[in-house]
Amino acid sequence: MSAAAEINPAHLIEMRELTRVYQLGPQEIYALRGIDMIIEDGEYVAIMGPSGSGKSTLMNIIGCLDRPSNGRYLLDGIPVESMTDDELAAIRNKKIGFVFQTFNLLARTTALQNVELPLIYAKISKAERRDMAEEALTAVGLGDRMNHQPNELSGGQRQRVAIARALVNKPSLLLADEPTGNLDSQTGREILDLFRDLHSNGNSIIMVTHEDDVAKEAKRIIHIRDGRIQD
């Protein structure tokens, strides 16, 4: 049976024989070497690997920030590997919420305005944007900090704003890259507790980390090394 025939649209993520090759002059660098991976809707998964293992490349492809050189990638049953840049941007905005180690908030705007950003790109009306952003901020415990700018918030509060922004579109997937990397241990613990609550409410989460204790918060750990998933 062909790989295409085995595709199951019920999976949140399905990858088959996925590779990513970078051309450096005459040299080909294989970042990913035949990845087969399935992640179900509602799962909480950590992806771990040493520097140079391919985990960042894999995260970029999962997040539709890059496309594979070969193989298949389906997100919610939609084939991603052959999409145009505009189509990738649209699926990112609709189906994926990103949380980064460095928060990536706009400095001179309020928490509410930061959370509204994906809704502006989605052409949601102003009144509806505000309601959705307020709901998302309340869900992460920042109902009383909506009009504060990032420099008026602690590191943990900034990350909560980033999580609210990632969730405001109600995406299929929350993709977190070292989400506690810039936080002290107590604040990191609070963010991981929030992720646990989000997962218990049905959110699908993939977290990329190199820290064992952070990875153990997930329900499943996928190890990657030299561009391959380790059994």
N, C-alpha and C positions, 0 to 999 in steps of 0.2 A: 504494500500500500504506500502511496506517495505521501510525503510530508504534508502536502496541501490537503490530501484526503483525510488526514488525521486531525486537522484543526477542529477544535471544539470552541464555538463562540461563547460557551458558558464560562470559560476561564476569563479572569480579568486580564492576565498577561500570558501569552504563549509565544515562546521563542523556539525556533527549530534551526539547528545547524548555522547559528548566527555568527558571523565573523566581522571583524573590523580591521582593515589594513590601512596603514598610513604610508604614503610614498615619500621617502626622504632621498631626493636625487635618484640614483639608480637602485637604492635599497628599499625593500619592503619591510615595514615593521608591523608585526601581527600583535595588535592589542587584545583582540578576542579571537579565540580559536575554536569555533564550533560549539557555541553555547546552546544547550537545550534546557529550558526553564519554564516551569508553569507556576503561576501564582493565582490563587483563587480570590474571588471577590470577598472582602471582609477579613483577609489575612493581615497579620502583623509580622513582617519579615525584616531581618537584618542581613545586610550584605557586608561581609568582612573580607579583608585581604591586605597583604602588605603593600607598601609603596611599589608601584609598577606592576601590580597584579592584574590590572584591567578594570578594577571596580569603578573608577571614575568614568572610564569610557562606557561601561555597562550602564551606569546611572544616567549618563548623557543620552544614551539611546533609549532607555526606558522613559526618560523625560521628554523625548522628541526634540532634544536640542541637537542631536546628530542622527545620522541614519547609518545602518549597517552596510558593509561592502557586499555581503552575500547573506543568504538565509532569510528567514521569515520572522516578522515581529507583528503580532496582533495585540491590540489594546482594545478591550471590550469587543472583540470580534472584528475590529477594523484593521485591515492591513496597513501598516505604517511605513514599511520599508521603501515604497515607491512614491510616497507623497511629495508634492512640491513644497517649497519653503513656506508659502502662504498657507497651505493645508496643514503643515506641521504647526505653524503658529496658532491656527484656529483650534486644533485638537489640544494643544498645550493649555490654551486659555479655558477651554471647556471642560477638560477631563483630568487635568493634573494641577495640584497645588504644590508649590515649592517652598521648602523651608531651608535656609542656608545658615552656615556657621556664623556668617558676618551680618545677619539680619537683613541687609539690603533695603533699609528704609530711606525714604526721602527726608532730608534733614529739616527743612523749613515748613513741613506740613504736619498737621495733627495726626494722631493715631487713626482717627476716623477717615481722614482723607487718604492716608496710606492704604487702608483696608478697601476703600472704594475703587482704587486704581484698576483692578481686573474687571470691575463692573463697567467702568468707562469704556475700556476696550471692547467689552461685550455689548456696548450700546444700550445699557439699561438706563431707564429714566432716572432723573435726579432724585425724585422722592423715593423711588423703589431702592435706589443705590443706598440712600441713607438708612433706610429701614434694615436692609440686608447687612450693612456694615455694623450697625448698632447691635444687631442680633449676634453677629460673629464675635464682636468684642465682648459682649456679655457672656457668651459661651466659654470664653477663655479667662473669665474673671476680671475683665478690665472695663466693666460698665461705668466705673467712676473715673476713668482716665482717658475718655474718648477725645477730649479737646487738648490733651497734652502733646507737645512735640517730643521727638525721640530724645533730645538732650535733657528733657525733664523726667525721663523714665529710667529705671534701673535696667541692667542688662537682661534680667529675666523678664521684665515687663516688655522690653523691646522684642524679645523673642516671641512673647505671647501675641504681640501685634502682628509679627510676621506669620505666626500660625493662623491668626484670625484672617489675615489677607489670603493665605493659602486655602482656607476653608470657605471663603465667602461665596464662591461660585458653586459650592456643593459638588466638588470634583469627584470622579471615580476613585482617584488615588492621591494620597498625600505622600510626597517624596521628600525625605529629609536627609540632608548631607551634613554629617557631623553636627547635629543640632545643639549639642551641649558643649561643643569644643571651645567656645569663648566664655563659658560661664563657670563660676565657682561650684564646688561640689553640691552645696545646699540648693543653689538655684537650678543647677542641672537636674537634681533630684525632682524638683517641682515641675520642670518641663517634662521629664519622663513620666511623672504621675499624670500629667495632663494628656500625654500621648496614650497612656493606658486607658484613661477615661474616654478619649476619642474612639479608641479601638472598641471598647465595650459598647459604645453607641453605634457601632457598625461601620466606622471608617476603615478603609483599607490603607495600610501604612507600609512603606518600604523605607528603611533607614540605613544609610551607608555610614559605617563607623569602623574605626580600628581599635576601639576599646572593648575589651571582653565584657566588662560589667555593664556597659551600655547595651551591647548586643544581646545580653541575656534577658533584657526587658522584653524582647520580641518573642513571639511564639515559635518562630523557626529561624534558624541561622543558615545562610548560604555562604559557603567559603569559596573564594576564587583565588587562583594562583596561576601565574604565567598564562593568563587569558583563558583558563579552563575552570569549570566548576569542579570542586573536589567532592568526591563522595564521602 
